[in-house]
Amino acid sequence: MTIELASLRRDAEWLGAYFERYRTTLFRQDIIPQLIRLKELLWATQAAGRKTILVGNGGSAAIASHCAVDLTKNAKIRCVNFNEADLITCLANDYGYEQWVVKALDAYGDAGDVVILISSSGQSKNMVNAARHARALGFAVVTFTGFSPDNPLRALGQLNVWVDSRAYNIVEMTHQAWLLAVCDLLVGIEESPAPQGESNVMVG
């Protein structure tokens, strides 16, 4: 029993310190002007009849999918992402993994689009190459990175949103929270009810 209580106390202290790291990254007040700028950029792009493209690797790819759907459905901002396995493997096989996003932008991008590139480290070569290519095509580039403040991707966007952490989960979850905060800012309310006719019954 004594060992169990000691273990519980140790785990509680660890989690307390862990969540404190989120508090110091997620709730930075200096991030607010950047998120407002992103909201205005997305709105202006939509008003001009253009779209937003979100891309990431791994967990960041999942964030891109989630946020693209929410921005499209809830905020009425037309978004796409490149997470189809056949698309990625086809382009990577033919042109190399470091160039697949470049080729996807050639295929799906249009002048005036916004490209949001998400990379925890900011070192992913496919994201760095995509940023350079998107700028050359005249797209607006937004980067979401973490780790080193001088990571290469962070230097390539017109708007660069950076998380001051070297922990993957903290960086990724902060990216997602910030992007979804922009979605809710566009919607204008904190809690979006389920559409009429959608079941709210919880099972289990």
C-alpha positions as CSV (number, residue, x, y, z in Angstrom):
1,M,0.0,0.0,0.0
2,T,2.8,2.4,0.9
3,I,4.5,1.7,-2.4
4,E,1.3,2.2,-4.3
5,L,0.6,5.5,-2.6
6,A,4.2,6.6,-3.3
7,S,3.7,5.7,-7.0
8,L,0.5,7.6,-7.2
9,R,2.0,10.6,-5.6
10,R,5.0,10.4,-8.0
11,D,2.7,10.1,-11.1
12,A,0.6,13.0,-9.9
13,E,3.6,15.2,-9.5
14,W,4.9,14.2,-12.9
15,L,1.5,15.0,-14.5
16,G,1.3,18.3,-12.7
17,A,4.7,19.3,-14.1
18,Y,3.7,18.0,-17.5
19,F,0.5,20.1,-17.7
20,E,2.4,23.1,-16.4
21,R,4.5,22.9,-19.6
22,Y,1.2,23.2,-21.6
23,R,0.2,26.2,-19.6
24,T,3.5,28.0,-20.5
25,T,3.2,27.2,-24.2
26,L,-0.5,27.1,-25.0
27,F,-1.6,30.2,-23.2
28,R,1.1,32.6,-24.3
29,Q,-0.5,36.0,-24.7
30,D,1.9,37.0,-27.5
31,I,0.4,34.3,-29.7
32,I,-3.0,36.1,-29.9
33,P,-2.0,38.7,-32.5
34,Q,-0.6,35.9,-34.8
35,L,-3.8,33.9,-34.5
36,I,-5.9,37.0,-35.3
37,R,-3.7,37.6,-38.4
38,L,-4.3,34.0,-39.4
39,K,-8.0,34.4,-39.0
40,E,-8.0,37.5,-41.2
41,L,-5.8,35.8,-43.8
42,L,-8.2,32.8,-44.0
43,W,-11.2,35.0,-44.2
44,A,-9.7,37.2,-47.0
45,T,-8.7,34.2,-48.9
46,Q,-12.2,32.7,-48.7
47,A,-13.7,36.1,-49.7
48,A,-11.4,36.1,-52.8
49,G,-12.8,32.7,-53.9
50,R,-9.5,30.9,-53.1
51,K,-8.8,28.0,-50.7
52,T,-6.6,27.0,-47.9
53,I,-4.3,23.9,-48.1
54,L,-3.1,22.2,-44.9
55,V,-0.2,19.7,-44.9
56,G,1.8,17.9,-42.3
57,N,3.7,14.7,-41.6
58,G,2.6,12.0,-39.1
59,G,0.7,13.5,-36.2
60,S,0.8,16.9,-38.0
61,A,-0.9,15.2,-41.0
62,A,-3.7,14.2,-38.6
63,I,-3.9,17.8,-37.3
64,A,-4.1,19.0,-40.9
65,S,-7.0,16.7,-41.6
66,H,-8.9,17.6,-38.4
67,C,-8.5,21.3,-38.8
68,A,-9.3,21.3,-42.6
69,V,-12.6,19.5,-41.9
70,D,-13.6,21.8,-39.0
71,L,-12.6,25.0,-40.9
72,T,-14.6,23.8,-43.9
73,K,-17.7,22.6,-42.0
74,N,-17.9,25.0,-39.1
75,A,-16.2,28.2,-40.3
76,K,-17.2,27.9,-44.0
77,I,-13.5,28.3,-45.0
78,R,-12.8,26.0,-48.0
79,C,-9.9,23.8,-47.1
80,V,-8.1,20.7,-48.5
81,N,-5.3,18.5,-47.3
82,F,-3.1,15.9,-49.0
83,N,-3.6,12.9,-46.7
84,E,-4.7,10.3,-49.3
85,A,-2.3,7.4,-49.1
86,D,-2.4,6.8,-52.9
87,L,-1.6,10.4,-53.6
88,I,1.4,10.5,-51.2
89,T,2.8,7.1,-52.2
90,C,2.4,7.9,-55.9
91,L,4.1,11.2,-55.8
92,A,6.8,10.1,-53.4
93,N,7.6,7.0,-55.5
94,D,7.9,9.1,-58.7
95,Y,9.6,12.2,-57.4
96,G,11.0,11.3,-54.0
97,Y,9.5,11.9,-50.6
98,E,11.2,15.3,-50.2
99,Q,9.3,16.5,-53.3
100,W,5.9,15.0,-52.9
101,V,4.3,18.1,-51.4
102,V,5.8,20.3,-54.1
103,K,4.2,18.1,-56.7
104,A,0.8,18.1,-54.9
105,L,0.9,21.8,-54.8
106,D,1.5,21.9,-58.5
107,A,-1.5,19.6,-59.0
108,Y,-4.0,21.2,-56.6
109,G,-2.8,24.7,-55.8
110,D,-4.2,27.9,-57.4
111,A,-2.9,31.4,-57.4
112,G,-4.1,33.2,-54.3
113,D,-4.3,30.1,-52.1
114,V,-3.0,29.9,-48.6
115,V,-0.7,27.0,-47.7
116,I,-0.4,26.0,-44.0
117,L,2.6,23.8,-43.4
118,I,2.8,22.0,-40.0
119,S,6.1,20.5,-38.8
120,S,7.0,20.0,-35.1
121,S,10.7,20.3,-35.7
122,G,10.5,22.7,-38.7
123,Q,13.2,20.5,-40.3
124,S,11.1,18.3,-42.5
125,K,12.6,18.6,-46.0
126,N,9.3,18.0,-47.8
127,M,7.8,20.9,-45.8
128,V,10.7,23.2,-46.3
129,N,10.8,22.4,-50.1
130,A,7.0,23.0,-50.2
131,A,7.3,26.4,-48.5
132,R,9.9,27.6,-50.9
133,H,7.9,26.3,-53.9
134,A,4.6,27.8,-52.6
135,R,6.3,31.2,-52.3
136,A,7.7,30.9,-55.8
137,L,4.1,30.2,-57.0
138,G,2.8,33.3,-55.2
139,F,0.9,31.4,-52.5
140,A,0.6,32.9,-49.0
141,V,2.6,30.6,-46.6
142,V,1.9,30.0,-43.0
143,T,4.1,27.7,-40.9
144,F,3.4,26.0,-37.6
145,T,6.6,24.7,-36.0
146,G,8.3,24.1,-32.6
147,F,11.7,23.0,-31.3
148,S,14.5,25.4,-32.3
149,P,13.4,29.0,-32.8
150,D,15.7,29.2,-35.9
151,N,14.4,26.1,-37.6
152,P,14.4,26.5,-41.4
153,L,10.7,26.2,-42.0
154,R,10.0,29.1,-39.6
155,A,12.0,31.4,-41.7
156,L,9.9,30.8,-44.9
157,G,6.4,31.9,-44.1
158,Q,4.7,35.2,-44.2
159,L,3.2,34.2,-40.8
160,N,5.2,31.8,-38.6
161,V,3.6,30.3,-35.5
162,W,6.1,28.7,-33.2
163,V,5.8,26.7,-30.0
164,D,8.6,27.1,-27.5
165,S,9.0,23.4,-26.7
166,R,11.1,20.4,-27.8
167,A,8.5,17.8,-26.8
168,Y,6.6,16.4,-29.8
169,N,3.2,15.9,-28.1
170,I,3.3,19.4,-26.5
171,V,4.1,21.0,-29.8
172,E,1.6,19.0,-31.8
173,M,-1.3,19.5,-29.3
174,T,-0.5,23.2,-29.0
175,H,-0.6,23.5,-32.8
176,Q,-4.0,21.8,-32.9
177,A,-5.4,23.9,-30.1
178,W,-4.3,27.1,-31.7
179,L,-5.6,26.1,-35.2
180,L,-9.0,25.1,-33.7
181,A,-9.1,28.4,-31.7
182,V,-8.8,30.2,-35.0
183,C,-11.7,28.1,-36.4
184,D,-13.8,29.0,-33.4
185,L,-12.8,32.7,-33.8
186,L,-14.0,32.6,-37.3
187,V,-17.3,31.0,-36.2
188,G,-17.6,33.6,-33.5
189,I,-18.8,31.3,-30.7
190,E,-17.0,29.0,-28.3
191,E,-19.5,26.1,-28.4
192,S,-20.9,24.9,-31.7
193,P,-24.1,22.8,-31.3
194,A,-24.5,19.7,-33.4
195,P,-26.5,20.4,-36.6
196,Q,-30.2,19.8,-36.4
197,G,-30.9,16.1,-37.0
198,E,-27.5,14.9,-35.8
199,S,-27.8,12.6,-32.9
200,N,-26.6,13.8,-29.5
201,V,-27.3,10.5,-27.8
202,M,-24.3,9.0,-26.1
203,V,-23.9,5.3,-26.3
204,G,-22.1,3.3,-23.7
